[in-house]
Amino acid sequence: MKKALFITNCSVDSALALRNWAVENKQESIALTVVHPYDLESWELNKQAIKEAKQRAQYQLGSWLELLARLDGPDGWPGTLQTETLMASPRLAATIHLLLRTYDYVVVEDPWNQTPLVSAELLRRSGAQLCPLAESAGVLR
């Protein structure tokens, strides 16, 4: 089973794009790790604020997963789905995951973003392949 990483902001658009990606690649069983990073301003760094931010992030991720489940239809998710929240910027969350775990793919919603989620060097070193959701049909090998 191939492993993929997806960093999400828990938007409706990201759920729709991910669902379309799964449908286009349903022939391949994927173990997908979905990470919802969250951040705080430096002046908010206290125990209560961190706890509340984590709870908000977990709630947002739970709501996003419910939406994804409604979009899945009767076939369900084609593979396994693991989720987590992480107090980090999206780029830092992706970097941590790629340094600590092995992935075949890094699934990205917007490959043309001005600040790329992962550097080309990190992708090369990790061996992961960048997989833009918009261009994903037939990409998985």
URZIHU-V10224 format. One record per residue. N is the residue number from 1. RES is the residue in one small letter. OMEGA is omega in whole degrees, -180 to 180 (none if undefined). D_CENTER is the distance of its C-alpha to the mean C-alpha in whole Angstrom. Layout:
N|RES|OMEGA|D_CENTER / N|RES|OMEGA|D_CENTER
This chain:
1|m|178|17 / 2|k|-180|15 / 3|k|-179|12 / 4|a|178|8 / 5|l|176|5 / 6|f|177|2 / 7|i|-176|3 / 8|t|172|5 / 9|n|178|8 / 10|c|177|9 / 11|s|176|11 / 12|v|180|13 / 13|d|-179|13 / 14|s|177|9 / 15|a|179|10 / 16|l|-179|13 / 17|a|180|11 / 18|l|179|9 / 19|r|178|12 / 20|n|178|14 / 21|w|-180|12 / 22|a|179|13 / 23|v|-180|17 / 24|e|-176|17 / 25|n|-175|16 / 26|k|178|18 / 27|q|-179|20 / 28|e|177|18 / 29|s|-174|17 / 30|i|169|13 / 31|a|-174|12 / 32|l|172|8 / 33|t|179|6 / 34|v|-179|4 / 35|v|175|5 / 36|h|179|7 / 37|p|176|9 / 38|y|-174|13 / 39|d|176|16 / 40|l|172|20 / 41|e|-176|22 / 42|s|-180|25 / 43|w|-180|28 / 44|e|-173|25 / 45|l|171|25 / 46|n|-172|27 / 47|k|-177|26 / 48|q|-179|27 / 49|a|179|24 / 50|i|179|22 / 51|k|-179|22 / 52|e|179|22 / 53|a|178|19 / 54|k|179|17 / 55|q|177|18 / 56|r|-179|17 / 57|a|179|14 / 58|q|178|14 / 59|y|179|16 / 60|q|180|14 / 61|l|177|11 / 62|g|178|14 / 63|s|179|15 / 64|w|178|12 / 65|l|176|12 / 66|e|177|15 / 67|l|179|15 / 68|l|179|13 / 69|a|178|16 / 70|r|180|18 / 71|l|-175|17 / 72|d|-179|17 / 73|g|-173|21 / 74|p|-177|23 / 75|d|-178|21 / 76|g|-178|18 / 77|w|-178|15 / 78|p|-178|16 / 79|g|178|15 / 80|t|-178|13 / 81|l|178|10 / 82|q|-178|10 / 83|t|174|8 / 84|e|172|9 / 85|t|-179|10 / 86|l|178|11 / 87|m|-177|14 / 88|a|171|13 / 89|s|178|13 / 90|p|-179|9 / 91|r|179|11 / 92|l|179|13 / 93|a|179|10 / 94|a|-180|9 / 95|t|179|12 / 96|i|-178|13 / 97|h|-178|11 / 98|l|178|12 / 99|l|-175|15 / 100|l|-176|15 / 101|r|179|14 / 102|t|178|14 / 103|y|174|12 / 104|d|-177|13 / 105|y|167|11 / 106|v|-178|8 / 107|v|-180|7 / 108|v|-179|8 / 109|e|-176|9 / 110|d|-177|12 / 111|p|-176|13 / 112|w|178|16 / 113|n|-177|15 / 114|q|176|18 / 115|t|-176|16 / 116|p|-179|14 / 117|l|179|11 / 118|v|180|12 / 119|s|177|16 / 120|a|179|18 / 121|e|179|20 / 122|l|176|17 / 123|l|-180|15 / 124|r|-178|19 / 125|r|-178|20 / 126|s|-177|17 / 127|g|180|17 / 128|a|178|14 / 129|q|177|14 / 130|l|-176|12 / 131|c|178|11 / 132|p|-179|12 / 133|l|-177|11 / 134|a|-175|14 / 135|e|-166|16 / 136|s|-176|15 / 137|a|178|18 / 138|g|-177|19 / 139|v|-175|17 / 140|l|178|16 / 141|r|none|19
